[in-house]
Amino acid sequence: MDNNKPFKIFVVEDDDWYNRLLVHNLSLIPDYEIESFTSGQECLKNLHKQPDVVTLDYRLPDMKGLEVLKEIKAINDEIQVILISEQDDIEVVVELLKHGAYDYIVKSSDVKERLLNTVNNIRQGSRLKKEIVTLRQEVKKKYSYQNTIIGNSPAAEHIFSLIEKATRTNISVTITGETGTGKELVAKAIHYNSNRAKKPFIPVNVAAIPKDLIESELFGHEKGAFTGAAFRRIGKFEEAHGGTLFLDEMAELDISLQAKLLRALQEKEIIRIGSNDPVKTDCRIIIATNRNLLEEVNAGNFRQDLYYRLFGLPIELPPLRDRGNDVIVLAKHFIQAFCKENQMEERTLTASASKKLLAYSFPGNIRELKSVIELAVTLSDTTEITEESLVFGGQNMMDTLLAEERSMREYNIEIVNRFLEKYDNNIKLVAEKLDIGVATIYRMLKEEKTKL
């Protein structure tokens, strides 16, 4: 859509004096392009000129205003029609509005002000629509397959193929992979390239929401449903209506809530806390996890029936260390993006720097690579990024950690904090990684806070 094209208005009025009056009033706005007609047929024959607005007299010599309105809407529903007439029968007005008229203005002394205000409102709405369309196009471009899966390895091509298959239907999708492999990006790529792209994409990090709040977060609650529920809250299922609900860290969902989620998926309806009335929902479900859900089922941590309901199309994202030369492709992409964002001269990787990147295992995957590259660009004094500029998170970590004498408790807290940062504050996962109790982590964090 061209935002610079003139705003075109057709005036359809058989009374010559009133026709000229309307044209004059509208012409007071310099960038309005006005064209006038005295019959309905004349107007319809010129609709190929794509007016934005048609002002239409209800009583024309050849056609009734309702007939012209229906014809206009059948040809191009985007054209807004304003009826202007001496007719003030409320039933007629209701009928016209029912068939798509934007407004009905009775011929009177204030017609000029009413008309200019109405046309201005239409124009503002038209601008907003164009901005929304442009934003949607930009979002779709941002999450196109090529911009989501950067690389040319067989693993990247396979992911590309699965994303394309996922966009063809509304099948549930399960995305697995280590932290930092880009699971949410893949979920967005599926959504914004599917037939649900114009509806919301609602992400929920299950692990980040306290156990006692997750039900309200997903299903919503009524006013007074519990202490502190001062107003009705719409849950994420309702927010995602018509679009996609992305449930990240799905393995962390408490088993007591899994039955309610299963019911919501089977019945395609939810019940807000404090209500008995079901609310119909229509949202596609995409889940992500860095755990093996089938193993969680076998361990009794995840319902088998929910597992099979959610599983759908599986997409496993490989760790960066298994994607070969994609490391260099991604590194160059991050260099270009960071330099452009910060208005810096673009950098290039030296052969030794590329070799160093390929030799590193990247436990933090793509997220870690991005951080390493952005730091390298910042540290480089020339247009070349050398191996000296590449600083990995694990390098000299022990030397740094031991450089300052601390107590064992302080070292333990430092380790816990590093793991919490690495795993997005997922306390349950960190407890498993460090082989300590969740309560121990909470106690250590409380002690640290008290000390501060």
N, C-alpha and C positions, 0 to 999 in steps of 0.2 A: 504493500500500500504506500502511496506517495503522500507523505504528510504535507508537502508543499503545494499540492494542487488546490485551486480555488474552491471554496465551499459553494456548491451550486444549488440554487433554489428555483423551482418552477412555481409560478403563480398562475392558478387556473381560476378565472373569474370572468363571467360573461358581461357583467356591467362594466362598461368602458371606464367610467369615472372611478369606480371603486378599484378596478384593476390597476389603474395608474397610481392611485393612492397607496395601495399595498406595495407596488414596485418602488415608489418613492421612499416609503418608510424603510424598506429593507435595504435600499441602496445607500442609506445613511452609514452603513457599515462598509468601509472601502473594499474589504477582501471578499465580500459576498458577490457572486456572479448570478444575476437575475435574468430569467427568461419567462415571458408571459404568454398565456394561451387563453382562448375564450370558449373552448369546448373540451369535453372529456376525451374525445377521439384524437384531437390535436396533441394533447398531453401524452396519451398512450403511444402515439406514433413516434414520439421523441424520447422515449425512456431509454433508448440506446445511448443517449448522452450521459446517462448515469447521474441524475440529480441526487443530492443528499437529502433534500427536503422538498415536498410538494405541499403548497397551501391550496386547498380545494374548496370551492363553493359547493354547498350541499345541493343546490338547485341549478343545474346546468341545462341548456336548451336541448342537448342530445342524450344525456345520461344522468341518472341520479348519482349523488355523491357516493352512496354505498357501492354501486356498481363499479365506479371508477376506482374506489379504494380496493375492492376485491381484486380487480385486474392488476393494479399496481403491485399489490402484495404477492400475487401469483407470479408476476414477472421477476420482481426483485424485492424480497422481504426486508432487505437492508434499508430501503428507502423509507424515511419517516414522513407520515402524512398528517397534516394539520387541517382539520375541517373548520371553515370560517363561513358562518351563515346567520341569517336572522332566525332560523329555526331554533327553538329552545325547548322542544319536547324532550323530557328526560328519557323516555323510552327509546327515542331515536338516538340520543347521545350514547346511551348504554350499548345499543346495538352496534354503533360505529366503533366504539372502544373495544368491544368484543371481537371485532374483525380486524383489529390491529391499528386503529387510528392512534396517533401519539397524544393528541389533545383536540378539544373542541372549543372554539372561541366564538362567542356570540358577537355579531356586529354591534358595536357600541362606541361610545366616546373614548374608551380606554383600549381600543383594539390595537393601536400602535404599540403601547407599552407591553400588553400581553403577548403580542406576536413576537416582538424583539426578544423578550425574556424566554419565551418558549423555544425559539430558534437557537438562542445562545445555549440553553440547556442541552438541546440536541447536539449542538456542535461540541460542547464539552464532553458529552457522553461518547460522541464519535471519536474524539481524540483519545479518550481513555480506552476505548475498544481497540484502537490501533496500537496503543502502547502495550496493551495486554497481549495482542497478537505478536507484536515485535518481541516482547519478553519471552513468550512461549517459543518463538523461533530460535531465540538466543539460547534458551535452556535446552531445547532439543539438540541444537548444534553442539553445546557444551557436553551433553551426554550422548553424543553419537558414538557408535561402536569404535570408530577410529580414535576418538578423543578419550575413550574410557579404557580400552585395551591397547596400550602402546607397546609395540614390539612385533617381531616377525618370526618368533620361534614357533615350533609346532604346538607348544602348550598354549601360546597366545591365540593362534589360529583356531584351536579347539574351543577355547572359551568364547571367542567371537562367534563361532558356529552355534554354540549352545544359547547364547544371548539372542541371536536371531530367531532361533526356534521358540524361545520363551515369549517373544513379542507377538507371535502369531495367534496365541490363545490366552485364556485366562487361567491356565494351570498354575497351581501353587509351585513355588520354587524354593528349594533349599540350597543355600550357598554356604559352603564350608571352606575352611582355610585358616592358616595361622593369622595371628594379629598383624595388621599392617599390610595385608595382601590386597585390600581394596574391595571388601565385600559390599559396603554401602554404595560405592560407585557403580558396581555391577547392578545392584538393585535399582538404582536411579536410571541407569541405561535401559534396563528392561521396561521400567514404567514410562519414561519419556519417549520411547519409541513404540509404544503399544497404543491400542485404541482408547486407553484410559489417560492419555497424556494431558488432556485438558482439565482433568480432575486432580485432587490433591495427592501428593506423596507424603505420607505421614510416617516418620521414623520413630521407633520406640526402643530405647536401650533398656532391656528388661533387667539387666544386672545393676543398672544405676538407680533403680527405683526401689525404695524400701519395701519389704514384704507386705506390710500392712497398708500400703498405698497403691499397690499395683492394680488391684481390682477396680478401684475408683478411676485410675488412670486409663485403663482399657475400656471400661463399660460406663463410666460416669456415675453420678449420684444425684439424688433429689435433695432439695432444701430440707434440712432437719434430719437427714438420714443417719447422722451420727454427730457427736460433739465436734463443733467447728465447721459443720456443713451449713454455711450461712446462705448459700444460694445453690440453685441447680447447676451441675457441671456436666457438659457434654464430653463423653469419653472419646478415646482415639478411634474406636470403631466407627462412631458416628462422624467424626471429623474426616475420616477417609472414605466416606460414602461415595461410591462411583469411581474411586481411585484405587490407590494401593496402600496397604498397611504393611510396613517393614518392621519385623520384630527381630532386633539384633540380640545376640547373646541368648538365644532361645533356651539353651540347656539350663540356664539359671532360673527359669520359671518354677516357682514353688509347686510341688506336686499337688497341693491342696487346691490350687487354682486351675490346674490343668483340665479338670472335668468341666469347669464353667467355660473354658476356652473351647473345648471340644464341642460343647452344646451350641455355642455361638456360631461355630463354623458349620455344624450340621444343619441347624435350623435357619441359618442366615438371619439371626435376630439376637439382640442382646436385651438384658433387663438391667436398668440402672439400679444401683444400691438404694434401697428405700422405696422401690416401686414394684408393682406386680404386673405392670403393663409392658409387654414386649415391644421392642422397636426394631423394625426391619432394617437390615444393613446390607449393602452390596459393596464389598471391597475385595480386591485381590490380595492374597496373603503371600508375602515373601519373607522367609526366615533366614537367619544367618547364625552360625555358631563356629567356634574353633575347636569344638569337641565332636567326638563320634557319637551321634544320638542313639544309634543302635546299641552301642556299648552301654549308654546310660539307661536304655530300656532293660537290657539284660541285668544291670546292676540294681534295678528297681527304682531308679531316680526319675524315670520318664515313662509316661503311659504309652503302652504299645498302640492302642487305638488312636491316640492323638498323633503318634509318630507316623502312622500310615496315612492319616488324614492330611498331615502337613507336607509329607515328603515330596510329592509331585515330581518335578524335574530337578535332578541333582546337578549342581554346578560346583565342582571342586577347584578352588584357585590354588595353583601350585606356589610354593615358596619361591622367592626371587632367586635363590641359589640354584634352582632347577630350571631356570629359564635362559641359561647361556648368555648369548650376546645381547639379550633384551636389557641387561644391566646397562650397557653402553647406550643403547637407544633411549632408554628412560633417562639416563644421566644427561644426555644432550638436550632432551626435552625440558628437563628441570632447569638446566643452565639458561636456555633460551627464555623460558617463562620468567625466571627470577630477574634476569638482566632487563627484560622488557618492563616488568613491573616496577623496577627501581631505576629505570632510565640509565642503565649502565651499558658500556660497550660490551658486545657479546664476547664470551670467553670460549676457548677451545681446549679440549683435553689433550695432553701430551700422551705419547705412546706408553710411557712408564706409568702415568696416572691411570690410563685405561687398564693396564695390566694389574695394577694394584686393586682396582675396583673388581675385576673379574676374579681375583684370588680371595676376596673377602666373602664370608658366608652370609652376611646381612641377616642376623637373627630378628631384626625389626622389620625386615622386608622392605616394601616400596616406601613406606613411611620413613624408615631410617635412611634409605638412599636419598630421599628428598632433603632431609635435614643435613646430611653429609655434603651434598652438592651445594646447598645454599650457603653453608659455612665456608666451603672451599672458594666459592665465588667471592665472598666477602674478604677472605684472607689473601686472595691472590693480588699481587701488585702489578701484574701485567695482563695481557689478554690471553695468556696461557695458564691453564690449571695444571700444576705439577703434582707429583705424588706427595710432596711435602705439605701441600694445602689440604690433602685429604686426611681428616682426623676422624677416626672411628670411635664410637662410644666405649668400646672395650679396651682401647689402647691405654696403657699406663694407668688403668683404673685402680689397680691394687697399690701402685706407688702413691697415687694421689690420696687414696683412702687411708694409707698408713703413715702419710707424711705428718699428720697431726696426732699426737697421742690422745686417745680417748678411752673411756671405759667400755667393757664388753656390751653393756646395755646400750650405749650410744652407737656402737657399731651395728648392733642388731636393728636399732631404729632406722639407721641410715640405709641398711639393706632392704628393710621392709618398705621404706619410702621410695627407693629406686624401683622396686618391683611394682608398687602401686602405680607409679608413673608409667611404667612400661605397659601394664595391663589395664589402663584406663580406670583405676580405682576400683577394680573388681576384687573385693576383699576375699570372697570365697575362692576365686581362682588363685590368688596370691598365696592363700593359706595352703592350697594343694601343692603349688610349685615349691614352696619352702618347707612343706611337710610339717606345718604347725597348725594349731587350732585357730579358728576364726576369733574366738574369745581372746586368745593371746594377742592377736593383732589389734583388736579394739582396746585392750588394756594398755598396750605399748603406746598407741596413739593418744590415749587419754593421759598417760603419764607425761608424754612429750608436751601436750597442750598445757597441762598443769604446771610444768616446769617453766614454760614460756610466760 
